[in-house]
Amino acid sequence: MSGTVVVMMLLTAAELPAGNAPAPVSFPHFPDRLHAFVWLNWELVPMERMAACVGATPEQIHAIGRRMGLADPPAVSEEQWLRSYITVIRRNWHLLPYEQLLALLGWSADELAYTLREDDFLFIKLGSHKPACAPLRYATESEETLRRAEAVGAAIHEAFPDGLAAGPDPLFGFVARLSAPPEHPPRTWESRFAPRFCPSYFAIYGDPFLQTKAESFPDGYLARLADAGVDGVWVQAVLYTLVAFPWDAARSARHAERLDALARLAARMRRHGLGLYLYLNEPRAMPLSFFEGREELRGVVEGDHAAMCTSNPAVRDYLRGAVAGICRAAPDLAGFFTISASENLTNCWSHHRGMECPRCKDRSPEEVIAELHAVLREGIAEANHPAGLIAWDWGWRDEWVEGIIAGLPQDVALQSVSEWSLPVERGGVRTEVGEYSLSAVGPGPRATRHWALARARGLKTMAKVQTNNTWELAAVPYIPVVALAARHAANLRTAHVEGLMLSWTLGGYPSPNLEVFAEMGRPEEQEVDVVLRRVAARRFGEALAPAAVAAWQAFSAAFTEYPYHIGVVYSGPQHVGPANPLWEHPTGYAPTMVGFPYDGLDGWRTVYPPEVFIAQFEKMADGFDAAIVALQRAAEGAEASAEQRMALDSEITIAEACAIHFRSVANQSRFVLARNALAACDDAPQAAEHIAALETALQSERELAIRLYALQRRDSRIGFEASNHYFYVPLDLAAKVINCNDLLTRWLPAERARFGV
């Protein structure tokens, strides 16, 4: 998914994509769709907005929620609303037609069309189709509906005797904590790895330099990043939103405001000892209508857009001048990094189809991509600015690499994904890492080869890594596999890598994982165990440090069992965990990229046989659970301050959340296997075995949902990731309890009766 973060573009049409418009999934564990709507939007959407959407009064909506056992919701702040619109869209995708979704969001069709197309490919995450939902309208509840709603309330009271009121840490509570000034000034770091930059843990995407109602880079958070060993932060940029676009001024509306905000942000970061890096994915493709009368600018065509051809000198002049303008306006800017062959169409060879351009067909991809970087570097030099330029090789074909590196300017750094092409074997299945892996410690052969070519040219080398978390599990602020992080950092030091991009959009939490990368970069040679002990002592105190290090090593050993495949990390249910519903009949939906897992076991497991896939997740869950117990026992009676105890409790909470997610993947997989086998079964003894397996999986999922509900109520970091917002909220976990109860009390008894078992 690298290269997919973009900012708001000017839209010329309000068409809302539908794809093949399949029937929506059902919610049989709720009394009806209206009750599902109320439950799923409670605590996320103001009651007045919910009521207006379905033609009810706030009092009627409130009565429905209370009848099902919901507590009075806290007010939805404007900042929460800005930070959770993806969560709101996702949970209403199978409930509301577009017209009502617009009403719920309070958006225009243009705004929703933009978000679906451009907000980290949200429409793809949602499956590239909009379910054909019938309009949802309020209606007086029937006697049967009232009975079922009251039964839901009774089940909730049984599972959650203390009720469902918001806990001590409300949604996004972590933002205020991270934004507050730290108690001590950041430590200073001297490191062989420079730069060491990451994203904001809670960045608001869209139009970052015009966003004034919610902060992505508060001073307290910047200080905490610096203290954790980070020396830079990156943010996405689109050139025509920051400088005047010579062919269409409307696209650059308010560019001066954005540029001023960028300059102020860079200056503020510099005061914290941090550099600001801009991600360039340029030149942006334009609608075909843009090229009417400008055919000389048009390159490769894809759908209703075309590349702005960089073989045209006018396009190169624009790129050069845009970079120079940014540099002149922002003297504190640290640098730029590029992706030149991403999912977004940019230069004519960016999607490997330059032969379709009348100009680029006569030029090699090596020449075009190297020239693009030369032009960007010329823009920096034109402004006489010290900013660096980093060329990321993401998407470059192997046969291009040597030629591109040969053509790069001498002072451009080459960045490569460290773990890419690393061979791994998990559960007896051999595969190869693509990217986004913490479980496999790099560097791999691809990066090693590319760095060698760069060094032969005298270029600086950089590694892109995932320090905190990956799509292996994104619903926690970091996976506490600190020993794996330390080993990776040590390997990169041995490989003489000079700089680090610490994460893509996920992974900006100031964690021990970040600290060990900075520690391993210190000028003096250091052993991994020494670094782990130092970081643990700093966080938990000397008395607790040995137990913490032992736990980090055990978590790391367990995590090496992850059944890695790029399809698993994108399609599996690990990010949603026990919040993912279970269905008695196949949904017919395929899992989507880090969006809806549905019940698509074959898509989750990819190359792994079902039992191997399940066993690997159970190994990880067992390993984490055992390490947590050992850590808790070792910590008993140790001398530690209240602050150190709190830090250790926080570490245990994150580890427990990881274990729950891993075990839930195994449970859900066993459920789908048994459900499908039962549907194909005509033998009573075999049916009894399948029904027993289903009951075990449902009981376990119910227990996990209750446990994770309690964890998320007291730690708002759980379930959140910046580019997806909350994968789930506490009430989704409570809904899973209702879901499991329904299948245990309605469906399984009917199946037993059908088979006479």
DRENVEXMI-996872 format. One record per residue (C-alpha): residue number from 1; residue in three letters; x, y, z. Coordinates in steps of 0.1 Angstrom, whole numbers, plus 5000, padded with zeros to 4 digits. Example, Ala and Ser with C-alpha at 12.3 -4.5 7.8 and 13.67 -1.06 7.14 Angstrom:
   resi   resn     xx     yy     zz
      1    ALA   5123   4955   5078
      2    SER   5137   4989   5071
//
This chain:
   resi   resn     xx     yy     zz
      1    MET   5000   5000   5000
      2    SER   5030   5023   4999
      3    GLY   5024   5054   4979
      4    THR   4987   5056   4984
      5    VAL   4984   5086   5008
      6    VAL   4971   5116   4989
      7    VAL   4955   5149   4997
      8    MET   4923   5165   4985
      9    MET   4919   5171   4948
     10    LEU   4895   5193   4929
     11    LEU   4866   5171   4918
     12    THR   4847   5178   4886
     13    ALA   4819   5153   4892
     14    ALA   4799   5140   4921
     15    GLU   4796   5104   4909
     16    LEU   4796   5079   4937
     17    PRO   4810   5045   4928
     18    ALA   4788   5015   4932
     19    GLY   4808   4986   4916
     20    ASN   4785   4956   4911
     21    ALA   4762   4968   4940
     22    PRO   4757   4934   4958
     23    ALA   4731   4927   4985
     24    PRO   4744   4938   5019
     25    VAL   4753   4914   5046
     26    SER   4727   4907   5073
     27    PHE   4726   4915   5110
     28    PRO   4704   4888   5124
     29    HIS   4717   4892   5160
     30    PHE   4699   4926   5161
     31    PRO   4661   4929   5162
     32    ASP   4662   4947   5128
     33    ARG   4683   4970   5107
     34    LEU   4671   5001   5126
     35    HIS   4684   4986   5159
     36    ALA   4717   4977   5142
     37    PHE   4720   5013   5129
     38    VAL   4714   5027   5164
     39    TRP   4738   5004   5181
     40    LEU   4766   5008   5155
     41    ASN   4765   5046   5155
     42    TRP   4760   5051   5193
     43    GLU   4789   5070   5208
     44    LEU   4802   5079   5173
     45    VAL   4774   5100   5157
     46    PRO   4754   5127   5175
     47    MET   4719   5115   5183
     48    GLU   4703   5144   5165
     49    ARG   4721   5135   5133
     50    MET   4712   5098   5137
     51    ALA   4675   5107   5142
     52    ALA   4674   5131   5112
     53    CYS   4690   5105   5090
     54    VAL   4662   5079   5095
     55    GLY   4633   5103   5101
     56    ALA   4630   5099   5139
     57    THR   4633   5121   5169
     58    PRO   4664   5120   5192
     59    GLU   4641   5107   5220
     60    GLN   4630   5078   5198
     61    ILE   4666   5069   5190
     62    HIS   4675   5072   5226
     63    ALA   4647   5049   5237
     64    ILE   4659   5022   5212
     65    GLY   4694   5023   5225
     66    ARG   4685   5022   5261
     67    ARG   4662   4993   5256
     68    MET   4691   4973   5242
     69    GLY   4712   4981   5273
     70    LEU   4732   5010   5259
     71    ALA   4743   5037   5284
     72    ASP   4737   5074   5276
     73    PRO   4764   5083   5251
     74    PRO   4790   5109   5257
     75    ALA   4789   5140   5235
     76    VAL   4807   5136   5202
     77    SER   4833   5164   5200
     78    GLU   4842   5181   5167
     79    GLU   4877   5167   5170
     80    GLN   4864   5131   5174
     81    TRP   4842   5136   5144
     82    LEU   4872   5148   5123
     83    ARG   4892   5117   5134
     84    SER   4865   5090   5129
     85    TYR   4847   5096   5096
     86    ILE   4863   5064   5081
     87    THR   4850   5044   5111
     88    VAL   4815   5059   5105
     89    ILE   4815   5052   5068
     90    ARG   4827   5016   5073
     91    ARG   4801   5006   5099
     92    ASN   4772   5021   5077
     93    TRP   4784   5006   5044
     94    HIS   4760   4977   5046
     95    LEU   4732   4996   5063
     96    LEU   4726   5028   5044
     97    PRO   4722   5039   5008
     98    TYR   4745   5067   4997
     99    GLU   4718   5093   5002
    100    GLN   4714   5085   5038
    101    LEU   4751   5081   5043
    102    LEU   4756   5116   5031
    103    ALA   4729   5128   5055
    104    LEU   4746   5110   5084
    105    LEU   4780   5125   5075
    106    GLY   4767   5159   5067
    107    TRP   4787   5158   5035
    108    SER   4781   5167   4999
    109    ALA   4784   5140   4972
    110    ASP   4816   5156   4960
    111    GLU   4832   5153   4995
    112    LEU   4822   5116   4998
    113    ALA   4833   5109   4962
    114    TYR   4867   5124   4970
    115    THR   4871   5105   5003
    116    LEU   4862   5072   4986
    117    ARG   4886   5077   4958
    118    GLU   4915   5095   4974
    119    ASP   4917   5088   5012
    120    ASP   4942   5060   5011
    121    PHE   4921   5042   4985
    122    LEU   4891   5038   5008
    123    PHE   4868   5025   4982
    124    ILE   4892   4996   4976
    125    LYS   4894   4990   5013
    126    LEU   4856   4988   5013
    127    GLY   4856   4962   4985
    128    SER   4853   4983   4954
    129    HIS   4815   4981   4955
    130    LYS   4787   4997   4975
    131    PRO   4761   4973   4988
    132    ALA   4726   4980   4974
    133    CYS   4710   4990   5007
    134    ALA   4673   4999   5008
    135    PRO   4664   5032   5025
    136    LEU   4662   5029   5063
    137    ARG   4633   5046   5080
    138    TYR   4622   5048   5116
    139    ALA   4590   5028   5124
    140    THR   4572   5020   5156
    141    GLU   4586   4988   5171
    142    SER   4564   4957   5168
    143    GLU   4558   4935   5198
    144    GLU   4583   4910   5185
    145    THR   4609   4937   5179
    146    LEU   4604   4950   5214
    147    ARG   4608   4915   5228
    148    ARG   4640   4909   5209
    149    ALA   4654   4944   5219
    150    GLU   4647   4936   5256
    151    ALA   4664   4902   5252
    152    VAL   4695   4920   5238
    153    GLY   4694   4943   5269
    154    ALA   4692   4913   5292
    155    ALA   4721   4895   5274
    156    ILE   4742   4927   5277
    157    HIS   4735   4930   5314
    158    GLU   4746   4894   5319
    159    ALA   4778   4898   5300
    160    PHE   4786   4933   5313
    161    PRO   4771   4936   5348
    162    ASP   4786   4971   5352
    163    GLY   4769   4983   5320
    164    LEU   4783   4998   5288
    165    ALA   4791   5033   5299
    166    ALA   4823   5049   5286
    167    GLY   4853   5039   5306
    168    PRO   4882   5059   5321
    169    ASP   4898   5064   5286
    170    PRO   4873   5077   5261
    171    LEU   4878   5073   5223
    172    PHE   4909   5093   5213
    173    GLY   4918   5099   5249
    174    PHE   4954   5091   5239
    175    VAL   4956   5123   5218
    176    ALA   4954   5145   5248
    177    ARG   4979   5125   5267
    178    LEU   5004   5125   5239
    179    SER   4998   5162   5233
    180    ALA   5005   5173   5268
    181    PRO   5040   5186   5277
    182    PRO   5063   5157   5288
    183    GLU   5076   5158   5324
    184    HIS   5112   5159   5313
    185    PRO   5131   5174   5283
    186    PRO   5139   5150   5255
    187    ARG   5172   5132   5257
    188    THR   5197   5140   5230
    189    TRP   5207   5113   5206
    190    GLU   5239   5107   5186
    191    SER   5233   5081   5160
    192    ARG   5249   5066   5129
    193    PHE   5214   5064   5115
    194    ALA   5204   5098   5102
    195    PRO   5178   5107   5093
    196    ARG   5153   5086   5114
    197    PHE   5118   5098   5104
    198    CYS   5083   5084   5109
    199    PRO   5046   5096   5104
    200    SER   5024   5111   5131
    201    TYR   5006   5084   5151
    202    PHE   4974   5103   5148
    203    ALA   4978   5123   5116
    204    ILE   4946   5136   5100
    205    TYR   4948   5131   5062
    206    GLY   4930   5149   5035
    207    ASP   4943   5185   5034
    208    PRO   4969   5185   5062
    209    PHE   4982   5221   5058
    210    LEU   4947   5236   5059
    211    GLN   4936   5215   5089
    212    THR   4931   5238   5119
    213    LYS   4904   5221   5140
    214    ALA   4925   5190   5150
    215    GLU   4963   5188   5154
    216    SER   4985   5161   5139
    217    PHE   5017   5174   5153
    218    PRO   5012   5190   5188
    219    ASP   5043   5201   5206
    220    GLY   5040   5175   5234
    221    TYR   5039   5147   5209
    222    LEU   5069   5161   5189
    223    ALA   5088   5162   5222
    224    ARG   5080   5126   5229
    225    LEU   5091   5115   5194
    226    ALA   5124   5133   5199
    227    ASP   5128   5116   5233
    228    ALA   5122   5082   5217
    229    GLY   5150   5088   5192
    230    VAL   5132   5101   5162
    231    ASP   5147   5130   5143
    232    GLY   5121   5136   5116
    233    VAL   5085   5134   5107
    234    TRP   5070   5130   5072
    235    VAL   5038   5143   5057
    236    GLN   5023   5138   5023
    237    ALA   5023   5167   4998
    238    VAL   5007   5174   4964
    239    LEU   5027   5200   4945
    240    TYR   4998   5218   4929
    241    THR   4981   5224   4963
    242    LEU   5013   5241   4976
    243    VAL   5024   5262   4946
    244    ALA   5007   5279   4916
    245    PHE   4997   5254   4890
    246    PRO   5005   5270   4857
    247    TRP   4978   5254   4836
    248    ASP   4948   5256   4860
    249    ALA   4949   5281   4888
    250    ALA   4917   5267   4904
    251    ARG   4936   5236   4914
    252    SER   4960   5257   4935
    253    ALA   4933   5276   4954
    254    ARG   4947   5287   4988
    255    HIS   4981   5273   4980
    256    ALA   4998   5303   4997
    257    GLU   4980   5294   5030
    258    ARG   4991   5258   5027
    259    LEU   5027   5269   5020
    260    ASP   5027   5292   5049
    261    ALA   5014   5265   5072
    262    LEU   5041   5241   5059
    263    ALA   5068   5266   5066
    264    ARG   5055   5272   5102
    265    LEU   5053   5235   5108
    266    ALA   5088   5229   5096
    267    ALA   5101   5257   5118
    268    ARG   5082   5244   5149
    269    MET   5096   5209   5143
    270    ARG   5131   5223   5140
    271    ARG   5127   5238   5174
    272    HIS   5121   5202   5187
    273    GLY   5152   5189   5169
    274    LEU   5130   5173   5142
    275    GLY   5131   5176   5104
    276    LEU   5100   5178   5083
    277    TYR   5101   5155   5052
    278    LEU   5076   5158   5023
    279    TYR   5065   5128   5004
    280    LEU   5063   5135   4967
    281    ASN   5043   5112   4943
    282    GLU   5046   5135   4913
    283    PRO   5034   5147   4888
    284    ARG   4998   5139   4897
    285    ALA   4977   5124   4870
    286    MET   4949   5147   4856
    287    PRO   4914   5141   4843
    288    LEU   4913   5136   4805
    289    SER   4893   5169   4803
    290    PHE   4924   5187   4816
    291    PHE   4943   5178   4784
    292    GLU   4918   5192   4760
    293    GLY   4939   5218   4741
    294    ARG   4970   5206   4760
    295    GLU   4975   5173   4742
    296    GLU   5013   5178   4743
    297    LEU   5012   5173   4781
    298    ARG   4993   5140   4780
    299    GLY   5011   5107   4786
    300    VAL   4998   5073   4795
    301    VAL   4960   5071   4799
    302    GLU   4943   5051   4827
    303    GLY   4905   5052   4828
    304    ASP   4894   5088   4830
    305    HIS   4929   5102   4839
    306    ALA   4962   5105   4822
    307    ALA   4998   5111   4833
    308    MET   5014   5144   4829
    309    CYS   5043   5133   4807
    310    THR   5077   5142   4822
    311    SER   5093   5139   4788
    312    ASN   5077   5172   4780
    313    PRO   5101   5201   4791
    314    ALA   5071   5221   4803
    315    VAL   5062   5195   4829
    316    ARG   5098   5192   4841
    317    ASP   5099   5230   4844
    318    TYR   5068   5229   4865
    319    LEU   5082   5202   4888
    320    ARG   5115   5220   4892
    321    GLY   5099   5254   4899
    322    ALA   5074   5239   4924
    323    VAL   5102   5223   4945
    324    ALA   5122   5255   4943
    325    GLY   5092   5275   4955
    326    ILE   5086   5252   4984
    327    CYS   5122   5253   4994
    328    ARG   5123   5291   4993
    329    ALA   5092   5294   5014
    330    ALA   5102   5268   5040
    331    PRO   5139   5273   5049
    332    ASP   5136   5248   5078
    333    LEU   5124   5219   5056
    334    ALA   5146   5189   5060
    335    GLY   5139   5171   5027
    336    PHE   5118   5152   5003
    337    PHE   5113   5115   4995
    338    THR   5097   5101   4964
    339    ILE   5079   5071   4952
    340    SER   5081   5070   4914
    341    ALA   5063   5037   4906
    342    SER   5034   5035   4931
    343    GLU   4997   5026   4929
    344    ASN   4991   5062   4918
    345    LEU   4997   5070   4882
    346    THR   5024   5097   4880
    347    ASN   5052   5095   4853
    348    CYS   5045   5075   4822
    349    TRP   5066   5045   4834
    350    SER   5051   5046   4870
    351    HIS   5027   5017   4861
    352    HIS   5053   5000   4837
    353    ARG   5034   5012   4806
    354    GLY   5055   5039   4792
    355    MET   5055   5023   4758
    356    GLU   5019   5036   4754
    357    CYS   5031   5072   4755
    358    PRO   5041   5088   4722
    359    ARG   5072   5103   4738
    360    CYS   5082   5079   4765
    361    LYS   5080   5049   4742
    362    ASP   5113   5059   4728
    363    ARG   5129   5064   4763
    364    SER   5137   5037   4789
    365    PRO   5121   5036   4823
    366    GLU   5155   5040   4837
    367    GLU   5161   5073   4819
    368    VAL   5126   5087   4827
    369    ILE   5127   5079   4864
    370    ALA   5163   5090   4869
    371    GLU   5155   5123   4850
    372    LEU   5125   5129   4873
    373    HIS   5148   5128   4903
    374    ALA   5174   5150   4886
    375    VAL   5147   5176   4880
    376    LEU   5135   5175   4916
    377    ARG   5171   5179   4928
    378    GLU   5176   5208   4904
    379    GLY   5147   5225   4921
    380    ILE   5163   5222   4955
    381    ALA   5196   5235   4941
    382    GLU   5178   5264   4924
    383    ALA   5166   5276   4958
    384    ASN   5201   5271   4973
    385    HIS   5184   5250   5000
    386    PRO   5201   5223   5021
    387    ALA   5171   5199   5018
    388    GLY   5179   5163   5010
    389    LEU   5162   5141   4983
    390    ILE   5155   5104   4989
    391    ALA   5146   5082   4960
    392    TRP   5126   5052   4972
    393    ASP   5128   5022   4950
    394    TRP   5093   5010   4958
    395    GLY   5078   4996   4926
    396    TRP   5109   4996   4905
    397    ARG   5113   4965   4884
    398    ASP   5145   4945   4891
    399    GLU   5158   4951   4856
    400    TRP   5154   4989   4860
    401    VAL   5173   4993   4892
    402    GLU   5209   4994   4880
    403    GLY   5201   5019   4853
    404    ILE   5181   5042   4875
    405    ILE   5207   5042   4902
    406    ALA   5234   5049   4876
    407    GLY   5214   5080   4865
    408    LEU   5206   5095   4899
    409    PRO   5223   5127   4909
    410    GLN   5253   5121   4932
    411    ASP   5237   5137   4963
    412    VAL   5204   5117   4961
    413    ALA   5200   5090   4987
    414    LEU   5186   5055   4978
    415    GLN   5160   5040   5000
    416    SER   5149   5004   4999
    417    VAL   5124   4983   5020
    418    SER   5148   4963   5042
    419    GLU   5129   4930   5045
    420    TRP   5117   4928   5009
    421    SER   5123   4894   4992
    422    LEU   5135   4878   5025
    423    PRO   5127   4841   5023
    424    VAL   5108   4827   5053
    425    GLU   5093   4794   5064
    426    ARG   5064   4793   5088
    427    GLY   5046   4761   5097
    428    GLY   5065   4742   5070
    429    VAL   5053   4766   5043
    430    ARG   5079   4786   5024
    431    THR   5072   4820   5012
    432    GLU   5089   4854   5007
    433    VAL   5084   4887   5024
    434    GLY   5070   4915   5003
    435    GLU   5070   4943   5029
    436    TYR   5053   4953   5061
    437    SER   5070   4926   5082
    438    LEU   5082   4928   5118
    439    SER   5081   4890   5122
    440    ALA   5109   4886   5096
    441    VAL   5142   4904   5104
    442    GLY   5159   4921   5075
    443    PRO   5177   4931   5055
    444    GLY   5167   4908   5026
    445    PRO   5185   4902   4993
    446    ARG   5166   4929   4973
    447    ALA   5176   4957   4995
    448    THR   5212   4944   5000
    449    ARG   5216   4943   4962
    450    HIS   5202   4978   4957
    451    TRP   5223   4993   4985
    452    ALA   5255   4978   4969
    453    LEU   5247   4994   4936
    454    ALA   5241   5027   4953
    455    ARG   5273   5026   4973
    456    ALA   5293   5018   4941
    457    ARG   5280   5051   4929
    458    GLY   5288   5069   4961
    459    LEU   5251   5074   4971
    460    LYS   5239   5075   5006
    461    THR   5218   5044   5015
    462    MET   5186   5043   5036
    463    ALA   5163   5015   5048
    464    LYS   5125   5017   5050
    465    VAL   5114   4996   5080
    466    GLN   5083   4990   5101
    467    THR   5095   4997   5136
    468    ASN   5063   4996   5157
    469    ASN   5037   4976   5138
    470    THR   5027   4965   5104
    471    TRP   4997   4951   5086
    472    GLU   5006   4919   5104
    473    LEU   4987   4936   5132
    474    ALA   4978   4973   5130
    475    ALA   4952   4976   5158
    476    VAL   4978   4983   5186
    477    PRO   5002   5013   5189
    478    TYR   5031   4989   5187
    479    ILE   5037   4952   5188
    480    PRO   5061   4947   5218
    481    VAL   5085   4925   5199
    482    VAL   5113   4948   5209
    483    ALA   5140   4921   5205
    484    LEU   5131   4917   5168
    485    ALA   5133   4955   5164
    486    ALA   5167   4956   5181
    487    ARG   5180   4927   5159
    488    HIS   5168   4944   5127
    489    ALA   5186   4976   5138
    490    ALA   5218   4957   5146
    491    ASN   5217   4941   5111
    492    LEU   5212   4974   5094
    493    ARG   5241   4988   5113
    494    THR   5263   4959   5102
    495    ALA   5250   4965   5066
    496    HIS   5263   5001   5069
    497    VAL   5229   5016   5062
    498    GLU   5230   5053   5069
    499    GLY   5194   5064   5074
    500    LEU   5160   5051   5083
    501    MET   5124   5057   5073
    502    LEU   5109   5042   5104
    503    SER   5074   5035   5091
    504    TRP   5047   5041   5065
    505    THR   5014   5055   5077
    506    LEU   5012   5032   5107
    507    GLY   5039   5032   5134
    508    GLY   5044   5067   5148
    509    TYR   5038   5059   5184
    510    PRO   5068   5068   5208
    511    SER   5076   5033   5218
    512    PRO   5104   5011   5230
    513    ASN   5107   4998   5195
    514    LEU   5117   5032   5183
    515    GLU   5141   5037   5212
    516    VAL   5161   5005   5204
    517    PHE   5166   5016   5168
    518    ALA   5180   5049   5180
    519    GLU   5201   5031   5207
    520    MET   5216   5006   5182
    521    GLY   5227   5036   5161
    522    ARG   5249   5051   5188
    523    PRO   5285   5055   5176
    524    GLU   5299   5029   5200
    525    GLU   5293   4992   5192
    526    GLN   5266   4977   5214
    527    GLU   5251   4942   5219
    528    VAL   5214   4937   5215
    529    ASP   5209   4924   5250
    530    VAL   5226   4955   5265
    531    VAL   5204   4978   5245
    532    LEU   5173   4960   5255
    533    ARG   5182   4961   5292
    534    ARG   5190   4999   5289
    535    VAL   5156   5007   5273
    536    ALA   5137   4985   5297
    537    ALA   5154   5001   5327
    538    ARG   5146   5036   5314
    539    ARG   5109   5027   5310
    540    PHE   5103   5003   5340
    541    GLY   5132   5008   5364
    542    GLU   5161   4986   5371
    543    ALA   5141   4961   5393
    544    LEU   5116   4954   5366
    545    ALA   5140   4956   5336
    546    PRO   5151   4919   5335
    547    ALA   5115   4907   5335
    548    ALA   5105   4931   5308
    549    VAL   5135   4921   5286
    550    ALA   5126   4884   5291
    551    ALA   5090   4892   5280
    552    TRP   5101   4911   5249
    553    GLN   5123   4882   5239
    554    ALA   5094   4857   5244
    555    PHE   5070   4880   5225
    556    SER   5096   4882   5197
    557    ALA   5101   4844   5196
    558    ALA   5063   4839   5194
    559    PHE   5059   4865   5166
    560    THR   5083   4847   5144
    561    GLU   5056   4821   5139
    562    TYR   5034   4846   5120
    563    PRO   5022   4830   5088
    564    TYR   5035   4857   5066
    565    HIS   5022   4863   5031
    566    ILE   5013   4897   5017
    567    GLY   4977   4884   5012
    568    VAL   4975   4874   5049
    569    VAL   4986   4909   5061
    570    TYR   4962   4926   5037
    571    SER   4931   4903   5039
    572    GLY   4932   4886   5073
    573    PRO   4909   4895   5102
    574    GLN   4938   4903   5125
    575    HIS   4931   4940   5126
    576    VAL   4895   4936   5135
    577    GLY   4900   4906   5158
    578    PRO   4869   4895   5178
    579    ALA   4849   4926   5166
    580    ASN   4845   4908   5133
    581    PRO   4810   4892   5132
    582    LEU   4803   4856   5125
    583    TRP   4776   4844   5101
    584    GLU   4757   4812   5100
    585    HIS   4757   4812   5062
    586    PRO   4786   4823   5039
    587    THR   4783   4860   5031
    588    GLY   4796   4856   4995
    589    TYR   4819   4885   5001
    590    ALA   4857   4883   4996
    591    PRO   4879   4900   5022
    592    THR   4891   4935   5013
    593    MET   4924   4951   5018
    594    VAL   4927   4960   5056
    595    GLY   4889   4967   5055
    596    PHE   4863   4941   5058
    597    PRO   4875   4905   5065
    598    TYR   4840   4890   5063
    599    ASP   4842   4852   5065
    600    GLY   4867   4848   5036
    601    LEU   4890   4821   5051
    602    ASP   4905   4812   5018
    603    GLY   4915   4848   5012
    604    TRP   4928   4851   5047
    605    ARG   4951   4821   5046
    606    THR   4964   4824   5010
    607    VAL   4991   4798   5006
    608    TYR   4987   4782   5041
    609    PRO   4966   4751   5045
    610    PRO   4937   4759   5069
    611    GLU   4950   4739   5099
    612    VAL   4985   4753   5095
    613    PHE   4972   4789   5093
    614    ILE   4951   4783   5125
    615    ALA   4980   4766   5143
    616    GLN   5004   4795   5136
    617    PHE   4980   4820   5151
    618    GLU   4975   4798   5181
    619    LYS   5012   4794   5186
    620    MET   5015   4832   5187
    621    ALA   4986   4836   5211
    622    ASP   4999   4809   5233
    623    GLY   5034   4824   5233
    624    PHE   5022   4859   5242
    625    ASP   4999   4846   5269
    626    ALA   5027   4825   5285
    627    ALA   5050   4855   5284
    628    ILE   5024   4878   5300
    629    VAL   5019   4853   5329
    630    ALA   5057   4851   5334
    631    LEU   5061   4888   5333
    632    GLN   5033   4893   5359
    633    ARG   5048   4867   5382
    634    ALA   5083   4881   5379
    635    ALA   5071   4916   5386
    636    GLU   5054   4907   5418
    637    GLY   5072   4921   5448
    638    ALA   5098   4940   5427
    639    GLU   5107   4975   5438
    640    ALA   5092   5000   5414
    641    SER   5076   5034   5415
    642    ALA   5039   5039   5407
    643    GLU   5049   5054   5373
    644    GLN   5070   5024   5365
    645    ARG   5042   5000   5375
    646    MET   5018   5020   5352
    647    ALA   5043   5017   5324
    648    LEU   5045   4979   5329
    649    ASP   5007   4976   5331
    650    SER   5005   4995   5298
    651    GLU   5030   4971   5282
    652    ILE   5010   4941   5294
    653    THR   4977   4956   5281
    654    ILE   4992   4959   5246
    655    ALA   5006   4924   5247
    656    GLU   4972   4910   5259
    657    ALA   4955   4928   5231
    658    CYS   4979   4912   5206
    659    ALA   4973   4878   5220
    660    ILE   4935   4883   5218
    661    HIS   4937   4893   5182
    662    PHE   4958   4863   5173
    663    ARG   4935   4838   5191
    664    SER   4905   4854   5175
    665    VAL   4919   4848   5140
    666    ALA   4922   4811   5149
    667    ASN   4887   4810   5164
    668    GLN   4871   4827   5133
    669    SER   4890   4803   5110
    670    ARG   4878   4773   5130
    671    PHE   4843   4786   5129
    672    VAL   4843   4790   5091
    673    LEU   4858   4756   5086
    674    ALA   4832   4739   5108
    675    ARG   4803   4759   5095
    676    ASN   4811   4750   5059
    677    ALA   4817   4714   5068
    678    LEU   4784   4712   5086
    679    ALA   4766   4726   5056
    680    ALA   4780   4699   5035
    681    CYS   4775   4671   5061
    682    ASP   4748   4644   5060
    683    ASP   4761   4622   5088
    684    ALA   4749   4628   5123
    685    PRO   4781   4618   5142
    686    GLN   4802   4641   5120
    687    ALA   4776   4668   5123
    688    ALA   4779   4665   5161
    689    GLU   4817   4670   5159
    690    HIS   4812   4701   5137
    691    ILE   4785   4715   5160
    692    ALA   4808   4710   5190
    693    ALA   4837   4728   5172
    694    LEU   4813   4757   5164
    695    GLU   4802   4759   5200
    696    THR   4838   4760   5212
    697    ALA   4847   4787   5188
    698    LEU   4817   4808   5196
    699    GLN   4822   4805   5234
    700    SER   4859   4815   5230
    701    GLU   4851   4845   5207
    702    ARG   4825   4857   5232
    703    GLU   4850   4856   5260
    704    LEU   4877   4873   5239
    705    ALA   4852   4901   5230
    706    ILE   4844   4907   5266
    707    ARG   4881   4908   5275
    708    LEU   4890   4931   5247
    709    TYR   4861   4954   5255
    710    ALA   4875   4960   5289
    711    LEU   4910   4966   5276
    712    GLN   4898   4992   5250
    713    ARG   4876   5010   5275
    714    ARG   4907   5017   5296
    715    ASP   4932   5021   5267
    716    SER   4919   5041   5238
    717    ARG   4950   5033   5217
    718    ILE   4937   4998   5211
    719    GLY   4918   4994   5178
    720    PHE   4932   5027   5163
    721    GLU   4954   5033   5132
    722    ALA   4957   5066   5116
    723    SER   4948   5058   5080
    724    ASN   4918   5036   5090
    725    HIS   4907   5054   5122
    726    TYR   4892   5029   5146
    727    PHE   4890   4994   5132
    728    TYR   4865   4988   5160
    729    VAL   4851   5006   5191
    730    PRO   4840   4990   5224
    731    LEU   4804   4987   5214
    732    ASP   4815   4966   5184
    733    LEU   4829   4941   5209
    734    ALA   4797   4942   5229
    735    ALA   4778   4935   5196
    736    LYS   4800   4905   5191
    737    VAL   4787   4891   5224
    738    ILE   4752   4895   5210
    739    ASN   4763   4879   5178
    740    CYS   4777   4849   5196
    741    ASN   4747   4846   5219
    742    ASP   4724   4846   5189
    743    LEU   4743   4818   5171
    744    LEU   4746   4798   5203
    745    THR   4709   4800   5213
    746    ARG   4691   4802   5179
    747    TRP   4712   4787   5152
    748    LEU   4731   4758   5168
    749    PRO   4700   4744   5186
    750    ALA   4682   4743   5152
    751    GLU   4712   4725   5137
    752    ARG   4712   4700   5165
    753    ALA   4675   4693   5159
    754    ARG   4681   4690   5121
    755    PHE   4706   4662   5127
    756    GLY   4690   4647   5158
    757    VAL   4721   4652   5179
//
